[in-house]
Amino acid sequence: MFRDMRRKQQALPYEESVKILKSATSGVLAVLGDEGYPYTVPLSYVYSEGKLYFHCASEGHKLDAVRGCDKASFCVIEKDDVVSEKFTTFYRSVVAFGRVNELKGEELYSAMKALAEGLDRLENFLRKL
């Protein structure tokens, strides 16, 4: 369904990708926006039980886009080392593809709880710096 990665030697093992998703707290969501233009938005997220959960207001461009087309990609960058003398950047990142849906009821409550716990971990980490 999806293209193979062109530079396969740079692909991270699945376990490393999951580790990045569990440790990071923000990424960029890409959806199909107004007039068919791509719409990307940085946001907080949590990875829990094999799923990505995003916080979202009850209205706005992001939610309108998801309601119009549920296909999306999400990118998290763990590291981007610029090597200017080689005109390159070495990345450690994860790009996930999937479908986005709105949660309701108990599943929404569980996701909000997981998001809150993720933000608590970030706050505790920042206090230690």
N, C-alpha and C positions, 0 to 999 in steps of 0.2 A: 504494500500500500504506500509506503514512504520510500523515498530515495535512500540508497546506501550512502553512508558518509564517504566523501571523496578521499579524505586523508585518514583512512582507517587506522593507521598506526597511532593516531592521536586520540582514538576513542578510549574513553575510560571504561573500566569494567563496571558492570551493573552495581556491584557493592559500593564502589567509590562514588558513583552517581547518587545512590541512596544516602550515603554519608554526607555528601554536599547538601542534598535537599533537606536532610534532618538538621544540619548545623546552621544553614543560612536563614535569614529572616525576611529577605526581600528579593524581588525579581521583577521581570517585566512581562506582563501579559499582552499577547497580541491577538486581536480579534478583527473581524470584518466590520468596519465602521460605516458611517454615513456615506452615501453615494458610492459604495463599494471600495472606499479607501481603507487601507490598513489603519487600525487604531491601536497604539501601544500605550500602556500605562504602567508605571512602576507601582508596586503595591506590596504590602506585608502579606505573608502567607504562613501556613504551617503544613508540614508533610506528616500525615498520620495514617497508619494502617494502609499504606500503599496509595493514598489519595492526597491531592493538593487541595487545600481549603483557602479561599480568598475572602477577605472582608469586602463588603460592598454596601453602599447606601441603597436605600429602597427605590431610588430613581437616579437617572443620569446616563451619560453616553455609554459607559461600560455595560451597564445592565441592558440598555436598549440594544446594543450590539449583540450581546449574548442571546437575547430573546429573538433576534433576527436570524442569527446563525450560531449554532452552539459549538462549532469547530474553533479551536484555539491552539496557540502554542505559548509556552511559558519558558523564560530563560533566566537562569541564575548563574551569576559569574562569581566564582570563589576567588580567582586570582587572575590578574592581567599584568604580566611582566613585560614592559616595553623594552626592547633591545634595539635601540636606535641605530647602532652601527651595522646591524643586519637588516634594518628596515622591516622589523617584524614585532609581533607581540605574542608571547606565549600565554595561552589561556588555560584555565581549568574551569570548565563550565558544564552546565547541564541544560539541554533543551528538551522539553517534554511536549508531546502532542496529545491532544485528547478532545473530549467534549465537556463543555461546562454546563452545569444545570443549577438551578436555584434550589436551595434546601428549604425544607419546611418541617415543622413539628420537632420531634425528638432528634432527628438527624441534624437539624439546624442548631439545636441546643448543644449537642455533642461537639459540633464543629466550632461553635463560638467558645466553648470551654477549652478546646484544644488551642485555638488562637490566643486566648487569654493566657494560657499556660506558656505558650511560646513567647509571648511578650514579656512575661515574668522572667523567663530564662535570660532574655536579652537584657532586661533591666539589671538583673543580678550580675551578669557578665560586665556590663558597663560600669557598675559600681566598683568592680575589682580593678579597673584600669587606673 
